[in-house]
């Protein structure tokens, strides 16, 4: 089974600064999707950014970008110009193209310091 | 509100009782997923439906758990003879079946969850 590892249970960043959240995964598949989800306290989980494994170009969504290293099985999330609203639990997730199961990491709790 | 809704938002029950949760997906979404999330963990896949057909079940889904989606719209998740270990957040998500090739994908939209506490 695929596993997703987030080795940083907690991270903090000063407002307007940049922070990088780490994620590694283990798979024998060559084609898959990777995701970062944000779960604010007591609120719904929302998709932040998605990466298709066959694409070499790193995905970018406004202040959010990823560093996808397929050979290293690494998928980090960079948040630029951090805002107070970015404070949340962030989950890295994996899904194979053929399957329907998502495999989530244990999450990283991000605190943004004013 | 056209998002995914779940009811109830919180449920407290005594060990041994049965509980049922409901999920209403986004109306045009034909796929529906159930996840369980315990404290300090990410969501764990339980099962998924395409329309009314339950196509995949995790080994986490013991015999005490049953899910239905009778008309391909809302879904229910029932837990019989609840145990303290069932205490968790139960999340529902919905999506459209991808219409493109193998690498196409449609986003999953999550509901707010139902928090179950078994005393």
Contacts between the chains, C-beta under 8 A, distances in Angstrom:
chain1	res1	chain2	res2	distance
A	4	B	42	7.5
A	31	B	102	7.3
A	31	B	103	6.7
A	33	B	105	5.8
A	37	B	110	8.0
A	43	B	112	7.1
A	44	B	3	7.3
A	44	B	4	7.7
A	44	B	110	5.1
A	44	B	111	6.4
A	44	B	112	5.0
A	44	B	113	7.7
A	45	B	43	7.6
A	45	B	91	7.1
A	45	B	110	4.2
A	46	B	110	7.3
A	47	B	107	5.5
A	47	B	108	7.5
A	50	B	105	7.3
A	50	B	107	7.6
A	52	B	103	6.0
A	52	B	105	7.6
A	54	B	103	6.3
A	91	B	42	4.9
A	91	B	43	7.4
A	93	B	42	7.4
A	97	B	102	5.4
A	97	B	103	5.9
A	98	B	102	7.4
A	100	B	31	7.7
A	100	B	33	7.6
A	100	B	48	5.2
A	100	B	55	7.3
A	100	B	56	5.7
A	101	B	45	4.4
A	101	B	48	7.8
A	101	B	56	7.0
A	101	B	58	7.3
A	102	B	33	7.9
A	102	B	35	7.7
A	102	B	43	7.2
A	102	B	45	6.0
A	102	B	108	7.4
A	103	B	45	7.6
A	104	B	41	8.0
A	104	B	42	2.9
A	104	B	43	5.1
A	104	B	44	7.3
A	105	B	42	5.4
A	106	B	40	6.7
A	106	B	41	5.6
A	106	B	42	5.5
A	107	B	40	7.7
A	107	B	41	7.6
A	107	B	42	5.5
